[in-house]
Amino acid sequence: MNGLRRFTGLLKEDLKSKMGMIAAVWYSMGMFCLVFSMKTTFPTGEVRSLYVGPANTSFFAAMVLFGILMGAGAFRFLRSEPATDLYFGLPFTRRQLFVAGWINNLFIFAVPLILCRLCFFRISLAMGYSRYEESVFSVWMGCLVSVLGFLFVLGLSMTAYLLAQNDGYRIGLFVLFLAGPGVGLRLSERMLEEISPSFYRSELLERLEVYLSPLSLLSGASGVQDYADGVYWLLEEHLPYIMVLAGAVFVLTAINLVIFCIRPAERTNGMFTFRFVEWVVRYGCLILAGLWLASGLQVFAVGGFSGALCGIAVLFGVPVLHGLLNMILAFDARKFVSAKWHLLAEIGVMFLVLALFSTLGGGGQMPDREEIRSIAVTLPALASGGDSETALEQMRIEGDALPGVYEWIEFICEARGREKDSYELLVKYELEGGQSKYCRYWLPGYALDTFEEIFARKEYKLGIYAALRMDSAKYYEVRWTNGTEQYTLDLDGQERQALLAAYQEDLEELSFAQIRLRTPLGRLDFVSTKNQGDISGYIYPGFSRTLRTLAHYDIAARKQIEDYEIVRIVVDRYLMKEGLLYHVRYLADQQTITAPRKIGELAEELYAEELCVDQQLHQKDQNTEYTVYYRDSAGRTVNSVKCLKGL
């Protein structure tokens, strides 16, 4: 009983030393509620900041900020030896001191956070932004995720504070903890791309980046990068991240407890509490900087990856990095040429790391036919087909169609680096074991016509055209534009479905030759009224069913730039200066055309820039920009539109 009373007294004394932080947390949460309660309407375009679930950006920022500050200030007595001796001389074990500080930090943040989130929810209910039965679970999950995220950041900050003995080094160590894993994995991916031109993506590296990068893990657990929150926040999508986050909190807390218990009370030599931390920082920073330097030098390589440049990066770059690290770790410029044995070890480590990447670089090779269950293929130059990543996930070419596509990739496409007049081709292989393998190839310009046999397949079109995957237009409104005018069509459900059916039939008959030679006349946008996602599709000159249906609703869908009353055309000509590392584009000349004959001749070759989505296939003049000033269909308003000219 006396022990419990003494520990309670310890908690009170620790709280007294953190009154400033208590005031800051309560003030911040109070301001959140005040600002939120002052909103009387739901602003157009404001998606997340008014929501009450885990993905609220304001609470996410507060979670990270207070986690950093409270982790760094958890044990302020360690800043001076007299205060440290005083605290360690109290009738408490180090474990009790740590637990008291950790518990107080938890309650200092969690109590006002939960109360503020519940106030948010009540205000949201009163204003009609959400309904109780739909959002209450998301509110409580928001509290849980925010507390876990706070404890995670608190643990990282506390670890940096306990392992370093100088504020500047503590900040640097925390930044290394926070950004190092993500940067390292991105550099690894970049090196694999340099070594193997056919390497495109690695699901393993992407998964590791999500779970090992602290900011990515926090983002995945909360869903802060998503636009869905409140009732639209789904636990099953974020549960794996939350479980990993909870495990990371437990591990970090245990590590910090051990460090706190064994940490020397007196200041040690150097900038870190333990010698091994200096080695971890040294070799961690060396590998990150070495990979960045080795991959950066590949810009100067001719004909693909250069092992010689990697050797130069190691032999000439590592000694410089070694000297800089000596200066930083010792905080002494005179130490630049010290620790010669470390230099030899660092050179060996970098050669070993680069050799490992060279071995793994063969991972972009084409798998055997027997290993493949299905294939997805996209041509990024075909931008009218939508996002390539989405298409790779939606497309499945399998069964009898699989051998033909496999042979086409094997014999037509090239796995070496990009060459002049070639097109990037992205391929996803789904293997029999359930894994996915992503590769990048290059389709030679002279063989572009052969892509027709891929484009004509039903499975391919289903993958790249979202409109073909639509079953119903019931919960969509239809908008049309030709780049100069746009209208929302006043159609009932049956009429919208008929228009969708006509457009899908035209898409099914669309050939790759039309894509290559013709610019779209316009675009249809199916805009969801039930948060199902908007879907767009381009209208080509050969889409007779779609054009006929639109004409029935008095939409002049065949109308082009030349059919408008043009007042003038302003021509901006640009010049491009190309350098090894950068390009400069600047305005060289401007001309205004007002003569009716010249306007008429030029307008026949102009296309609204908004519709020039496949410029690499149906080539346009990229160095000249045309601004067309025209009268609208009513003839009373002069509008302008940016245009490009066909070559």
N, C-alpha and C positions, 0 to 999 in steps of 0.2 A: 504493500500500500504506500509506504514511504517512497519506494522507487518510482511508482506511478506519479506521486505528487511532485517529485523532483523533476521527472521528465516533462510534466505539464508546465512547471516553472521554466524549464529550458525552452519549450515551445513559445512561451510568452516573451521571454527575453529575445529570442530570435525574431519574433514578430516586431518587437520594438525597433530592431535595427533595420527593418524593411518597411517602415511607415511611408517613406517616399514612394516606393513601388506600389504599395497598397493604394495610395491616393491616385497614382497614375492609371492603374488598371480600372478603378471605379470611375474615374473621370472619363476615360476613353469609352467605356461601356455606356455610361450615362449619355455621352454625346451621340453615340450611335442611335440610342433610343430617341433622343430629342430630334435629331435630324430626320429620322424615319417617320416620327409622328407628325412632322411638319409637312410631309408630302401629302397633298390633297388629291392628286391625280396620279395615274400610272403613265409616266412619260413615254412617248413613242420611241421605240428602239432601246429602252432601258430594260434589259433582260434579267440580269442576275442580282443587281444590288438591292432589289426590293424583296427578294425571296428569303424564305425562312429556313431552308435546309442546309446541308453541309457545304454546298458550293458557293455560299455567300462570300464574295471577295473581301469585304471589309473584315469579317471575322477571320478569314484566312491570313490576311496581312497582320492583324493583331496577334494571332497565334504565333506566327513566325517571329515578329518583333519582340514580344514579351518573352518568348522562349529564349531568344538570344540574350536579352538584357538580364533576365532572372537567372539564367545559367551562369553568366559571368559574375553576377553579384551574389551567388548562393552562399559563398564562404569568404566574406570580405576580410575576415580576420587573418587569412593567409597572406594578405598583402604585406604585413609587417611581422617581424620575428617576435617582438614583445607581445603583440596581440595573440599570435599563434601560441606562444608559450603559456599565456594566460588561459586561453580556451582549453588547450590540451592538459592544463593543470587542474581543471575542474573535475569534480567526482563523476565524470561521465566517460564512457568509452568512446572511441572514435566512431564506432558504428552508431551509437546513440546521437552523436553530433550530426552525422550525415543524415540519418533518418529524420531528425527534427527539421533540418533545413529543407529536405526534399518534401516532407509533408506540408510544411508551411507554404512552399512555392506552389504546390498543387492546389491548396485551398485558396491562396491569394488570387490565383487566376481562375479556377474552376467555379467558385461561388458567384462572382459577378458575371462571368460569362453565361452561366446557365440562367441566372435571373434575367439578364439582358435578352437572351434568346427567347425566353418565355414571354417577355414584354413585347418583343418583335412579333411573336406569334399572335398575341392578343390584339395588338394594333392592326396586324394584317387581317385578322378576322373581322375586326370592327370596320375596316375600310373596304372589305369585300375582295381582298386580293387572294384569299385562300379560304378553304372550308375545313372545319375541325377534323372531321372523320377522314379526310383525304390526306392531310398534311401532318397530323400529330406524330406519326412514326418518323417522318423525315426530320421533324424538329428535334426529337430526342436523339436521333442518329447524328444530327448536326452538333449537338452537345458532346456526344461521345467522341466523334472524329476530331473535333476541335481540341478536346482535352488530350487525346492520344497524340495528336500532332504537336501540341505544346510540350508534352513530356518528351517527345522525340527530339525536338529542337533544343529543349532544355538540356537533354542528355549530351547532345553533340557540343553545345556551348560549354557545359560543365567539364566535359572531357578535355577540351582545348584549354580551359582555365587551369585545370589540375596538372596538365602535362607541361605547360609552358610557364616561364617565370617572369615574363615581360609582356606588357599589354600589347605591344606591336606584334610580338610572336604569337600571342594568343589569338589575335585577330587573323593572322596569316594561317595558323593551324586550323582554325575554324573554317576559313574559306577553303582550305585544302580538303577538309572533311566534307564540306557541303558541295563543292563543285568538282573535286578531283575524280570521283568515280565516273560521273557523266562525261567529263572531258576525256578521260582515258578511253572509254568505250567508243566515243565518237572518233577519236584519233585512230583507234584500232580499225574501225570500219573504213576510215579513209585510207589507211595503209593497205588493207585488203583490196580496195578498189584500185589503188596504184599498182599493186603487184599482179593482180589478176583482172584484166579488162572486162572479163565476163562476169565478175562479181557484181551483184546489184544490192542485195539485202541479205541479212542474216536474222532469222527469227530469234535465234539464241541471243545474239548481241542486243537486239531490241528488247527482249524480255529482261535481260540482265540490266539494261539501262533503266528500265522502268522500276525495277525493284532495288537496285543498288544505288541509284542516284537519289539522294534525299529529297530534293525538290520534286522530282518525278514521282516518287513514292507518295509524298504528301498530296500532290496534285491528283494522282490516281485514286487515293483513298477518299478525298473530298469531292472529286469531280469538278474542280474549280475551272478547268478548261472547257467543260461542257456548257451548253446553254440550257440544260434541263436542271431544274431544282424544284424544291417543294414536292408536289405530288408526282412530278416527272422524274424524280431521283429514285433510281432502282437499286436496291441493296445488292442483288445478285451481280450487278456490273462492277461493284466496288468492293465486294466482300474479300476477294483475295488480297487486295492492297491493304485493307483494314487489318486482316489477320497478320500479314507480314509486319505492318506498322506496330501492332501490339507486341509481337515477338521482339522487334527491334527495341522497343521501349524497355522491355524486361531485360534484354541483354545489356543495353547501355547502362541501365540503372545498376545492374550487378557489377559491370566493369568499373563504373565510377565509385561504387562502394569499396571495391578491392583497392583501387588506386588511392582513394582517400585514406584507407586504413594503413597502407604501406608507404605512403608518401613521406619523405623526410620532413621534419619540422623546420630544419635549417635550410637556407638557400644553398643549392649545390653549384658547382662550377658549370659554366655554360648557360645557355638560354632555356634548356629543357630540364625537367625534373629527373628524367631517367635517360641514360646514354642511348638506349635502344631507340628512343623516340627520334633522336637526331638522325640515326641511320635510316629509319623509316621515312622521315621527311626528305633526307638527302636523295635516296634512291627513288622515292616516289616522284619527286620533282624532276630528277634527272630523266627518268623514263618518259614522263609527259613531255618535257622540253625536247628530248632527243627524238621522239616520234614526230613531234610537230616540225622539227628542223628537217628530218629525213624525208617526210612527205612533202614539205614545202619546196625542197630542192628538186623534186620531180618535175616542177614546172619547166625546168631547163632541160629535161630529158628529151631526146629525139628518138622516136620509134618505140615508145613504150617505157616500161619501168627500167631504171638503170641501177644495177647493183653497185656500180662504181661511185655514183653520187651518194648512195647510202654509206659506203666506206669513207668517203670524204666527210660526210656529216659526222661520223663517229670519230675519225682521227683528228679532225680539226675543230669540230663543234664541242665534243665532250670535254676537252681540256679547258675551253672557255667557260662552259657551264660549270665545270668542277671549281674553277677559281671563283666564279660568282657565288656559288653555293657556300664555299669556304668563307667568303666575306660576310654573307648573310647570316650563316649559322654561328659564326664567331663574333659578329658585329665588329669586325676589325679588317680594314683594307689591307693590312700587312700580311694577312693570312691567305692571300690569293694563291700563292705557290706552295702552300703547305699540304699535308695529308697526301703524300705521293702514292702511298699504297692504296688509298681510296681511289686515286685516279686510275690505276691499273685495273682495280676491281670494277670501276664504272665502265671503262672501255669494254671489258669482258662481258658485263651485264648487257650493254647495248648491242654488242654483236650477237649475243645469245637471243635477245628479244627479236632482233631483225631476222635472225635465222628461223626463229619460230614462226614469224609472220610469213616468211618465204615458203615454209613448209605448208602452212595453212592456206596459202594463196591459191592452191589447186582446187579449192572448194567450189570455184565457180564453173568447173567443167561440166559438160553435158552428161546427165546420168544415163545409164543404159536403158534401152526401151523396156526391158522386162521389169524394171523397178518402178515404172511410171503408171499411176492410176488415171490421172487426167492432166491436161495442159490448159493454161490460159495465156493468151498472147495479146499484147497491146502495142500500138504504134503511136508514141507520144506526139508525133507530128500531126496526127489526126486528132486535133484538139476538139473538133466538133463532136467527137465520140465521148466526151466527158473526161472525168478524172481517171488517169491510168491506174492508180492504186485501187480505186473502187471497182474498176473493170476487172482487174486481176482477181479480186475477191468474188465477183459475181459470175465469172465465166468458168465453165467446165466443159472442155472438149474431151470426150471420152468415147469408148466403144469403137465402132467401125471407123469413126472419123480420126481417131488418135494416130494410127500409123502414118497417114498421109501428112498430117501436120508435123509430126516428128521428123519425117524424112525431109520435108520442106525446110525446116529449121536447120537440119544437119547439113544439107547440101547447098542451100542458098545463103544462109547467114554466116557471118564471120565473127569469131570470138576474140579477135585482136582489137586493138584500140581504134578509135574513130578515125576514119580517113575522109578525104575530100569527097563530097557528093555521096554521102551515105546517111542512112536514117537509123536512129536508135530504135531497138526492138526490145521490149521487156517481156520476159517469160517467167511464168510460175509453174513449177512442176509439183504436183501432189503425188507423193511416193506411196508405195504399198504399205509401208510401215506407219503411215499417218503423218509423216513429216512433210513440210513444204520447203522447196528449194527455189530461190529466185536467181535468175541470171539476166545479164544484159548482152545482147548481140548487136551487130550492125548490118543493116540491109543495104547492099550496094545500090546506088542510084540507078544503074543500068538494069537491075533486077526488080525495080519497084513494081513493075506490071505484074509480077508473079504473086504479089500480095492479094490479088483478086481472088485466088482460090481459098485463101483464108477468110477474106472479107465476106465472101458469098455464103459462108456457112451460117446456119441458123444459130448455132451455139455461140458463135462469135458476136453476132449482132445482138443477141440477148444479153451478152455480157457488157457491151459498150453503150448500148442505147437503153437508158432507163425507161423511156416511154414504151418500149416493147414489153417491159416487165409489169406494166400497169394493167390491173384487171378491171378497174372501174374508175371513172372520173366523177363519181358521185359527190365526193367531198373536196372537189377542186373547183376553182374558177379559172377560166381560160383567158389569157391575154395574148395579144398579137402585136408584133412590131416588125417594121422593115428597116429599122435603124434611123428613120426620119420621123415616123409617126408611130404611135402606139395606142391601142384600144383594149378595154376590157369588154369581152363579148357578153351580151345579155342573153344567156342560153339556159334552158331548163335542163334537168338531168338527162333526159333522153337525147337532147341535141348535143350535149357535151360528150355523151357516150358515142354518138354517131361520128362526131368529129375525131375523137380518139381512134375509133376503128378505121376511119379513112386514113388517118396519119400512119397508123401501124401498118396498114397494107402497103402504103407507099414506101415506108422504111424497109419492109421485107424485100421489095423489088429494087431498092437502091443498089447501084453498082459502084465499085471502087473507081471506075473511070469517071463517073459523074462527080465524085468527091474531088478527084484530081484536077478536073478541067472546069468545073463550074462553081461559082460563088453562090452561097445561099441567097434566096430572095427575101427571106425573113425568118422569124423565129416564133414558135409557140411556147408559152410558159403556162404550165399547169400548176397553179398556186394553191397549196393546201389550205383548207379552212379548219383542219383538225390536227395541226402540228405533225403532219406525216412527212414533211419535207417537200420542197418544190422540185419540179421536174421540167427541164427545158429540152426542146428539140428544134433543129433547123429545118427550114422548108427549102427544098431544091427545085430548080425549074421543071424537073420531070415529075413532080408530085402532083399529078393531075387530079386525083381524088380530093386531096387536101385543098388545093387551089379552087376547085369547083365548089366544095362545101363552104369555104370562106366567102366566095363570091355570092353565094346564096344568102349570106348574112350581110351583104353590102360592104365587104372588106375588099379593097382593091389590092389584093395580095401580090399581083404581078407588077405593081407600080415600083419603078426604080428611080434613081437620082435624076436621070435625064427626063423623066416625065413630070418633074416639078418645075414651077416657074422660078428660075434661078436669077437672083439679082446680081451677084458677083461671086467670084472664086478667088480666095487668097491662097497663093502657092508659097509654101516655105520649103526651101531646099537646104538640106543639112549635109555636112561633110564629116567623115569619120576618120580620125587618126588612130591607127591601131598600134599599140605597144605590146611588149612581151607580157606585162603584168596587168595592163589596164588599157581601156579605149576611151577616147574623148570624142563626143559628138557635139557639134556646135552649128548654129545657124549661119549659113553662108550667104543666102540671098532670099529676098521676099518680093513677090510680084502679085499685083492685084489685076484680075482679068474682068473686064466689064463688057467687052464687045460681044453681042449676042451670038455671032457666028462662031467665035472661038469658044465661048461657053458651051454651045451645043456640041461642038466636036469633042471637047474635053469631057463633058458630062457622060458621054457614051462609054467612056473607059473607067469611070469612077465607081467605087463601091463603098458603102457605109463601113467605116472602120470596125464598128460593132459586129459586123457579119463576116469580117475577114479572119476567121478563126483558123483556117488551114493554110496559112500563108506559105509554108514550106512546100506544100503540094501544088496549090494554085498560086503561083508566085506573084508577089506584089512588090512595087518599088518601095523599099523601106527607108530610103533617104529623102523622100519628098512627101510632104504632108499637105493635103488639100482641105481647106475649110470652105464649105459650100454654104452660102447664104441664100435661102429660098423662101418662097411664100408657101404657107400650108395649104391644105385642100380648100379651105374657105377663102383663101386669097387675101386675108386681112392682116396676118401676122408674119413677120420675117423671123425665121429661125435659122440656126446654123448647125451643121453636122460635120464631123471629122471624117475624111474619106482617104482611101488609098487607091492607087492606079495600078491596073494589071500590067504585067510585062509582056 
